[in-house]
Amino acid sequence: MSFFGVSGMYYSGESLGEHRIVLAEDSNLFASMVSKRLKELFDIDVIVCRDYEDLQFAVENASFPASLAISNINLPGAENGEALNYLIDMSVPTIVFTGSFQEKTREAILAKDIVDYVIKDSVFAVDMLAESVCRFLTNQKHHVLIVDDSPTARALLTTQLKRYNFRTSSAESGAAALEILKNNPDIALVITDYNMPDIDGFELTRRIRAAHGPHQLRIIGVSSSTNRLLSARFLKAGGNDFVVRPFVNEEFYCRVNQNLDTLTKIRTLSGKMKIPA
């Protein structure tokens, strides 16, 4: 089973049919298109809910919890967004699939801690939704290390990455990060702050690169500084990307995904070429 996503994701692996997905969608056309696409791509049987009552029944009377929900903003019986509030209250990870979207709408749905949103505005919408579903269901295989001396910054990044279903570890210093890396060879991505008291982000990146090649893990630097030269210095130290705080949620998730997609491709290529670890 293999899948090429619109944004460059490539999935090749086992069926994802063990996952239970609830689709809250009153449009027969979109409900049929989404159900058919997820079945043919990932062997997932979707439970379609046409209205709010159907959704409540599907969530509360299931033999096992839903792995993920896909929901329109408004449903019959929940014309003011009650369905999203309900899914969040029931701790069901949710992707919003909507045709009506404005800046106020974006702010409102992101405030609800949803996983992602996809807009029904192009012929690629269903495939973009399928990619978002695949990412969420497979992100658990990726282990991300967050390095920042600020407890608040670590907590915010950890919460955001866990919302996307990544496994995470965190370190309050460069020295702690190196120790965690030594004990966790499965870490695929390091997200490190630049300004830290013991080992700054540049030096940490250099030390990581001395022990871990680009086919083993990716490194994203972060900073709230407006100094545009930081990104250049970070990349020259062996980093792969650089993001300025405060993050735009969509951009941050896209950068994380792109780096992990690249790593997957590099690992596949290095395995074929038998590059030593």
C-alpha positions in Angstrom: 0.0 0.0 0.0 1.5 3.3 -1.0 0.3 6.9 -1.2 1.8 10.2 -2.6 0.3 13.2 -0.9 -0.3 16.6 -2.5 2.4 18.3 -0.4 5.0 15.6 -1.1 4.2 13.1 1.6 4.9 9.5 0.7 3.4 6.6 2.6 4.3 3.0 2.0 3.2 0.6 4.6 0.5 -1.6 6.1 -3.2 -1.0 5.9 -4.6 1.6 8.3 -7.9 -0.2 8.4 -7.6 -0.9 12.2 -8.4 2.8 12.8 -11.9 4.0 13.3 -12.8 7.3 11.6 -16.0 9.2 12.1 -17.0 11.6 9.3 -19.6 14.3 10.2 -20.7 15.5 6.8 -24.2 16.3 5.6 -23.2 16.6 1.9 -23.9 13.3 0.2 -21.3 14.1 -2.5 -18.4 14.9 -0.1 -19.4 12.0 2.3 -19.2 9.6 -0.6 -16.0 11.0 -2.1 -14.2 11.0 1.3 -15.4 7.5 2.3 -14.4 6.0 -1.1 -11.0 7.7 -1.1 -10.0 6.7 2.4 -11.1 3.1 1.7 -9.2 2.7 -1.5 -6.0 4.4 -0.2 -5.8 3.1 3.3 -8.5 0.4 3.7 -10.3 2.6 6.2 -14.0 2.1 6.7 -15.5 5.5 7.5 -18.6 5.9 9.8 -20.7 8.6 8.1 -22.8 10.9 10.3 -25.3 13.1 8.5 -26.4 15.2 11.5 -25.5 16.1 15.1 -27.6 13.3 16.5 -25.8 10.7 14.3 -22.5 12.0 15.5 -23.3 11.8 19.1 -24.6 8.2 18.7 -21.5 7.2 16.7 -19.1 8.6 19.4 -20.9 7.5 22.5 -22.0 4.0 21.4 -18.8 2.7 19.8 -17.2 -0.6 20.8 -13.8 1.3 20.8 -12.9 5.0 20.6 -12.5 6.8 17.2 -8.9 7.4 16.2 -10.0 10.6 14.4 -13.0 12.6 13.4 -13.5 14.6 10.2 -16.2 17.2 10.7 -17.9 20.1 8.9 -18.2 23.2 10.9 -22.0 23.2 10.8 -24.3 20.2 10.8 -28.0 19.8 10.8 -28.9 20.1 14.5 -25.6 21.9 15.2 -25.7 25.0 13.0 -23.4 27.1 15.2 -20.4 24.8 15.4 -21.6 22.7 18.3 -20.3 19.6 16.7 -16.7 20.7 17.0 -17.1 21.7 20.6 -18.6 18.3 21.2 -15.8 16.4 19.6 -13.2 18.3 21.5 -15.0 17.8 24.8 -15.1 14.1 24.0 -11.3 14.1 23.4 -11.7 13.0 19.8 -8.9 14.4 17.6 -10.6 16.3 14.8 -9.8 17.5 11.3 -12.2 20.3 10.0 -13.4 19.8 6.4 -15.2 23.0 5.4 -16.4 25.0 2.5 -16.8 28.3 4.3 -13.6 29.8 5.5 -12.6 33.3 6.5 -9.9 34.7 8.8 -12.3 34.8 11.7 -13.3 31.2 11.0 -9.7 30.1 11.1 -9.0 31.8 14.4 -12.1 30.3 15.9 -11.4 26.7 14.9 -7.7 26.8 15.7 -8.7 28.0 19.2 -10.5 24.7 19.6 -7.2 22.7 19.4 -8.2 20.9 16.3 -5.6 18.7 14.4 -5.9 20.4 11.1 -8.3 21.9 8.6 -8.9 21.4 4.9 -10.9 23.7 2.7 -13.3 22.4 0.0 -12.1 24.8 -2.6 -10.3 22.8 -5.2 -10.2 19.4 -7.0 -7.4 18.4 -4.6 -9.5 18.9 -1.4 -10.3 15.3 -0.9 -6.7 14.2 -1.5 -5.4 16.9 0.8 -7.8 15.6 3.5 -6.6 12.0 2.9 -3.0 13.3 3.4 -3.9 15.0 6.6 -5.6 11.8 7.8 -2.6 9.7 6.9 -0.2 12.1 8.6 -2.1 12.0 11.8 -2.4 8.2 11.9 1.3 7.7 11.1 2.9 10.6 13.0 3.2 8.3 16.1 6.2 6.6 14.4 8.1 9.9 14.6 10.0 10.9 17.8 10.7 14.6 18.1 13.1 16.2 20.6 12.3 19.8 21.8 15.2 21.8 23.3 14.5 25.0 25.0 15.5 26.5 28.4 12.1 28.1 28.8 9.6 25.7 30.5 6.7 27.6 28.8 8.2 27.3 25.3 8.8 23.6 25.8 5.3 23.0 27.1 3.7 24.9 24.1 5.7 23.0 21.5 5.1 19.7 23.3 1.4 20.4 23.3 1.3 21.3 19.7 3.3 18.3 18.5 1.3 15.9 20.6 -1.9 17.4 19.1 -0.5 16.2 15.7 0.1 12.8 17.3 3.9 12.9 17.4 5.9 11.2 20.2 7.9 13.9 22.0 10.8 14.3 24.4 12.1 17.6 25.8 15.3 19.0 27.2 16.0 22.2 29.1 19.6 22.5 27.9 21.9 21.5 25.2 23.8 19.1 27.5 20.5 17.4 28.4 19.5 17.2 24.7 22.8 15.4 23.9 22.1 12.9 26.7 18.6 12.2 25.5 19.8 11.7 21.9 22.4 9.2 23.1 19.6 7.2 24.9 17.0 7.5 22.1 18.4 6.6 18.7 14.9 6.7 17.2 14.7 10.5 17.4 14.0 11.8 13.9 13.8 15.5 14.5 15.3 18.0 16.9 13.7 21.4 17.3 16.1 23.7 19.2 16.0 27.2 20.5 19.0 29.4 19.6 19.5 31.3 22.8 20.4 28.9 25.7 22.7 29.4 28.6 25.0 26.4 28.4 25.2 25.4 24.8 23.6 27.7 22.2 21.6 26.4 19.3 24.5 26.7 16.9 26.9 24.7 19.0 24.3 22.1 19.8 23.7 21.7 16.1 27.4 21.3 15.4 27.7 18.6 18.1 24.6 16.8 16.9 25.9 16.7 13.4 29.3 15.4 14.5 27.5 12.3 15.7 24.3 12.1 13.5 24.4 12.4 9.8 21.6 14.0 7.7 20.2 10.6 6.9 19.6 10.0 10.6 17.8 13.1 11.8 16.8 16.6 10.9 17.3 19.8 12.9 15.0 22.9 13.0 16.2 26.0 14.8 13.9 28.5 16.3 14.2 32.0 17.7 12.2 35.1 18.5 15.1 37.3 17.4 14.6 39.6 14.4 18.2 39.1 13.3 17.8 37.6 9.8 21.4 36.3 9.9 20.5 33.7 12.5 19.0 31.5 9.9 22.1 31.6 7.8 24.4 30.8 10.7 22.2 28.0 11.8 22.1 26.4 8.4 25.8 26.7 8.1 26.2 24.9 11.4 24.4 21.9 10.0 20.7 22.7 10.6 18.1 22.0 8.0 15.5 24.7 8.7 14.8 27.8 10.8 11.5 29.2 12.1 10.9 32.5 13.7 8.7 32.9 16.8 5.8 33.5 17.1 4.8 30.6 14.8 2.0 30.5 12.4 0.5 27.1 13.2 0.1 26.0 9.6 3.6 27.0 8.7 5.1 25.3 11.7 3.3 22.0 11.0 4.3 22.3 7.3 8.0 22.8 8.1 7.9 19.8 10.5 6.2 17.6 7.9 8.5 18.7 5.1 11.6 17.9 7.2 10.3 14.4 8.2 9.2 13.7 4.6 12.7 14.6 3.4 14.3 12.4 6.1 12.1 9.4 5.1 13.2 9.8 1.5 16.9 10.1 2.5 16.6 7.0 4.7 15.1 5.1 1.9 17.8 6.2 -0.5 20.6 5.6 2.0 19.3 2.1 2.7 19.4 1.3 -1.0 23.0 2.8 -1.3 24.0 1.1 2.0 25.3 4.3 3.6 26.8 3.4 7.0 25.0 4.8 10.2 
